[in-house]
Amino acid sequence: MTPLALSNLVLWILVSALALVVLALTRQIGVLHERISPVGALMLAKGLKVGEQAPIVAVSDLTERPLVVGEARADGLSTLLLFVSPTCPVCKALIPLIKSAKRAEQAWVEIVLASDGEVTEQRAYMSSQELHDFRYVVSAPLGISYQVSRLPFAALIDADGVLRARGLINSREHLESLFEAKRLGVASLQDYLEGTRL
């Protein structure tokens, strides 16, 4: 056997072994993916309890329209209260997602953006991010009432004024987990998964 043929044979053996290793790793990734539970919005241990009446706070949006957050709504819509800030990079990254959710979920939920701070800065943020289709509220008492300590934070209130889900959201999955938690009637997806494992 010539050295060239021998090197070709060794090369083919190595390529075959590498292909088997890649297949084994691919299978392991699939197994790990099945074992990992979906991650919902991060529920903070302290704060308002899901299932209780939401705090009722009267505010005005940036267009001076009055809004009472947390009260029962005659139109039957739920309210997603999303706390954001012009200085929060994660909030800015979520803007396309929020716009998409507004279009997809408008039949049952109204998204209200909330913040605190200088009104002129908030107006500039609303304009630069093209958020004119949203109710945008600037109110420190609203954040205090909903016990917001980190951003972006969301609270989902049903049409009867009951807090149905809440938590920190950093991705589409986190936001959708709030909608799913309301649909399933649980405080969070983690609670649902813990219940199904028992």
C-alpha positions in Angstrom: 0.0 0.0 0.0 1.4 3.4 -1.0 1.7 6.2 1.5 -0.9 8.2 -0.5 -3.5 5.4 -0.3 -2.7 4.9 3.4 -3.1 8.6 4.2 -6.4 8.6 2.3 -7.7 5.6 4.2 -6.7 7.3 7.6 -8.4 10.5 6.4 -11.7 8.7 5.6 -11.6 6.9 8.9 -11.2 10.2 10.7 -14.0 11.9 8.7 -16.3 9.0 9.5 -15.5 9.2 13.2 -16.1 13.0 13.2 -19.4 12.5 11.4 -20.5 10.0 14.1 -19.4 12.5 16.9 -21.5 15.3 15.3 -24.5 13.0 15.1 -24.2 12.0 18.7 -23.8 15.7 19.8 -26.9 16.6 17.7 -28.9 14.0 19.4 -27.7 15.2 22.8 -28.8 18.8 22.0 -32.2 17.5 21.1 -32.5 15.6 24.4 -31.4 18.7 26.4 -33.9 20.9 24.5 -36.7 18.6 25.5 -35.6 18.7 29.2 -35.5 22.5 29.4 -38.8 24.0 30.5 -40.0 27.2 28.8 -39.0 30.2 30.7 -41.6 32.8 31.4 -41.4 36.4 32.7 -39.4 36.6 35.9 -41.7 36.7 38.8 -40.3 38.7 41.8 -41.0 37.2 45.2 -42.2 40.4 46.6 -44.9 42.6 45.2 -48.5 42.4 44.2 -50.2 39.0 44.2 -51.6 37.6 41.0 -55.3 37.0 41.4 -56.0 40.0 43.5 -57.6 43.3 42.6 -55.1 45.5 40.8 -54.3 48.9 42.3 -56.6 51.6 40.8 -54.6 54.7 39.8 -56.0 57.7 37.9 -53.5 59.1 35.4 -53.4 61.0 32.1 -51.4 59.9 29.0 -49.1 62.2 27.1 -52.0 63.4 24.9 -53.8 64.5 28.1 -56.5 61.8 27.8 -57.6 60.5 31.3 -57.1 56.8 32.1 -57.9 54.9 35.2 -55.5 51.9 35.4 -56.7 48.9 37.3 -60.5 49.5 37.2 -63.0 47.2 35.5 -63.3 48.0 31.8 -66.7 48.3 30.0 -65.1 47.4 26.7 -64.1 43.9 28.0 -60.4 44.4 27.1 -57.5 43.4 29.3 -54.7 45.9 29.9 -51.0 45.1 29.6 -49.2 47.8 31.6 -45.6 47.9 30.4 -43.1 50.0 32.4 -40.3 51.3 30.2 -37.6 54.0 30.3 -35.8 56.1 27.6 -32.5 55.1 29.3 -33.2 51.4 29.3 -31.5 49.5 26.4 -33.6 46.4 26.9 -36.7 48.5 26.7 -35.6 49.9 23.3 -34.8 46.4 22.1 -38.4 45.3 23.0 -40.1 48.1 21.0 -40.5 46.1 17.7 -41.9 43.2 19.8 -44.4 45.5 21.6 -45.6 46.9 18.2 -46.0 43.4 16.9 -47.9 42.3 20.0 -50.2 45.3 19.7 -51.2 44.2 16.2 -51.5 40.5 17.0 -53.4 40.8 20.4 -55.5 44.0 19.9 -58.8 42.0 19.9 -58.4 41.3 23.7 -55.7 43.5 25.2 -54.7 47.2 25.2 -51.0 47.8 25.7 -50.3 50.9 27.9 -46.7 52.1 28.2 -45.8 53.7 31.5 -42.7 55.5 32.8 -41.7 58.3 35.1 -39.4 61.3 34.8 -39.3 64.4 32.7 -42.3 64.7 30.4 -40.3 66.3 27.6 -37.8 63.4 27.6 -40.7 61.0 27.5 -42.3 62.8 24.6 -39.0 62.7 22.7 -38.7 59.0 23.4 -42.3 58.4 22.2 -41.5 60.3 19.0 -38.1 58.8 18.3 -39.5 55.2 18.8 -42.7 56.0 16.9 -45.0 55.0 19.8 -47.9 57.3 18.9 -50.3 54.3 18.6 -49.9 53.5 22.3 -51.3 55.1 25.4 -48.1 56.5 27.1 -48.4 57.4 30.7 -45.8 59.3 32.8 -46.6 58.8 36.5 -44.3 57.9 39.4 -47.3 57.0 41.6 -48.3 54.4 39.1 -44.9 52.6 39.3 -45.0 52.8 43.1 -48.6 51.3 43.2 -47.5 48.4 41.0 -44.3 48.0 43.0 -42.0 48.3 40.0 -38.3 48.0 41.0 -36.7 46.9 37.7 -37.4 47.5 34.0 -38.9 46.4 31.7 -41.7 45.3 33.9 -45.2 44.2 32.8 -48.5 43.7 34.6 -51.5 42.1 32.9 -54.8 43.2 34.2 -58.0 41.5 33.1 -61.3 43.4 32.1 -62.5 43.0 35.7 -59.5 44.8 37.1 -57.8 41.7 38.5 -54.0 41.2 38.2 -53.6 38.1 36.1 -49.8 38.0 35.5 -46.7 40.2 36.2 -43.0 40.1 35.9 -39.8 41.3 34.2 -39.7 40.8 30.5 -36.6 40.7 28.4 -37.8 38.8 25.3 -40.7 37.8 23.2 -41.0 34.5 25.2 -41.3 36.5 28.4 -44.1 38.7 27.0 -46.0 35.8 25.5 -45.7 33.9 28.8 -47.8 36.6 30.5 -50.5 36.1 27.9 -50.2 32.3 28.3 -50.3 32.5 32.1 -53.6 34.5 31.8 -55.0 31.9 29.4 -54.1 29.0 31.6 -55.3 30.8 34.8 -52.0 30.6 36.6 -49.7 33.2 38.1 -46.8 32.2 35.9 -45.7 29.5 33.5 -43.4 28.2 36.2 -46.4 27.7 38.5 -48.1 25.8 35.7 -45.1 23.6 35.1 -44.7 22.9 38.8 -48.4 21.8 38.9 -48.0 19.5 36.0 -45.0 17.8 37.5 -46.7 16.9 40.7 
